[in-house]
Amino acid sequence: MEISIIIPILNEAKNIGNLIQHLKKYATASLAEIIVVDGGSKDESVAIAQKMGVLVLQSPKPGRAVQMNYGATKATGDILYFVHADTLPPEDFCSDILQAVSEGYELGCFRFKFDSSRWILKVNAYFTRFDRIWCRGGDQTLFILRTAFEALEGYDEHYIIMEEHDFILRANEQYQFKIIPNYAIVSPRKYDHNSYLRVQLTHLVVFNMFRFGYPQERIVQTYKRFLNF
């Protein structure tokens, strides 16, 4: 089986080059392609990705759910692997994903830890091993069989935020989910500009707004109002 990596970006010039280099360094023969889908970047993100020899697409409209769905339509692999630009998958990501699929899992993710020595951030990393929806997130990366992704009709493009949570909840109703005991490395940039408590409270509020069905625009406004980017 072959893996197609899909990376949605928006103004990720500081991260996209490092991610592509990392993926190429640790890829195996099972990697079919790397697809970068831009949502309207105003920086050098697209130019950097193009120079690194990956397929770069312009999304028909902005929004991470739209970008990931669009990338999936252009992918050729049997397995779709969605990765955020500020996240580095583990070195053995190809073999880890193929092993999980061979065990009968249709989708799954990795645990994650932050690229930081701050002890408080290790608390977050610890909880990513548990199979609870509030422990999930796009930073953990997500792999899924193409057939399962298509059966689920991809990400719900109604979602501006929390699209991964919605997708995983729907997928878990039909498919086996694997949390691979290996770690993706995530940028701590939110915590560089906000206190730990502020970020955690924001995540709690936003998650509960999602759970209780608040309008997407209101959830986004709350998220942006609480956090300094």
URTAMO-V447253 format. One record per residue. RES is the residue in one letter. OMEGA is omega in radians with two decimals (* if undefined). Layout:
res->[RES:RES]
omega->[OMEGA:OMEGA]
This chain:
res->[M:E:I:S:I:I:I:P:I:L:N:E:A:K:N:I:G:N:L:I:Q:H:L:K:K:Y:A:T:A:S:L:A:E:I:I:V:V:D:G:G:S:K:D:E:S:V:A:I:A:Q:K:M:G:V:L:V:L:Q:S:P:K:P:G:R:A:V:Q:M:N:Y:G:A:T:K:A:T:G:D:I:L:Y:F:V:H:A:D:T:L:P:P:E:D:F:C:S:D:I:L:Q:A:V:S:E:G:Y:E:L:G:C:F:R:F:K:F:D:S:S:R:W:I:L:K:V:N:A:Y:F:T:R:F:D:R:I:W:C:R:G:G:D:Q:T:L:F:I:L:R:T:A:F:E:A:L:E:G:Y:D:E:H:Y:I:I:M:E:E:H:D:F:I:L:R:A:N:E:Q:Y:Q:F:K:I:I:P:N:Y:A:I:V:S:P:R:K:Y:D:H:N:S:Y:L:R:V:Q:L:T:H:L:V:V:F:N:M:F:R:F:G:Y:P:Q:E:R:I:V:Q:T:Y:K:R:F:L:N:F]
omega->[-3.13:-3.08:3.00:3.11:-3.13:-3.06:3.03:-3.13:2.97:-3.14:-3.11:-3.11:-3.11:-3.01:-2.93:3.14:3.13:3.13:-3.13:3.11:3.12:-3.11:3.14:-3.11:-3.02:3.12:3.03:-3.13:-3.14:3.13:-3.13:-3.05:2.98:-3.11:3.08:-3.12:-3.06:-3.13:3.11:-3.11:3.09:3.14:-3.07:-3.08:-3.07:-3.13:3.13:-3.13:3.14:3.14:-3.09:2.96:3.07:3.11:-3.14:-3.12:3.03:-3.11:3.13:3.03:-3.09:3.14:-3.03:3.11:3.11:-3.12:-3.11:3.08:-3.13:3.09:3.14:-3.14:-3.12:-3.08:3.14:-3.06:3.07:-3.13:3.08:-3.09:-3.06:-3.04:3.04:-3.04:-3.11:-3.12:3.07:3.10:3.10:-3.07:-3.10:-3.01:-3.12:-3.11:3.12:-3.13:3.14:3.10:3.13:3.12:3.13:3.11:3.08:3.12:-3.13:3.13:3.13:-3.09:3.01:2.85:3.03:2.97:-3.09:3.05:-3.04:3.10:-3.12:-3.05:-3.07:3.14:3.08:3.08:3.11:-3.11:-3.11:-3.05:-3.13:3.09:-3.02:-3.10:3.09:-3.03:3.13:3.06:-3.08:3.09:-3.11:3.13:3.13:-3.02:-3.10:3.04:3.13:3.05:3.13:-3.11:3.12:3.14:-3.13:3.10:3.12:-3.11:3.03:3.10:3.10:-3.05:2.99:-3.04:3.03:-3.13:3.14:-3.13:3.11:3.14:3.09:-3.10:-3.11:3.11:3.11:-3.12:-3.10:3.11:-3.05:-2.94:3.10:-3.08:-3.11:2.97:-3.07:-3.10:3.05:-2.92:2.89:-3.14:-3.01:3.06:3.12:-2.94:3.09:-3.11:3.08:-3.07:3.13:3.10:3.11:-3.10:-3.12:3.13:-3.10:3.11:3.10:3.12:3.14:3.14:-3.10:3.13:-3.14:3.04:3.07:-3.08:-3.10:2.98:3.08:3.10:-3.10:-3.11:3.13:3.11:3.13:3.13:3.12:-3.14:-3.11:-3.14:-3.08:-3.01:3.08:-3.14:*]
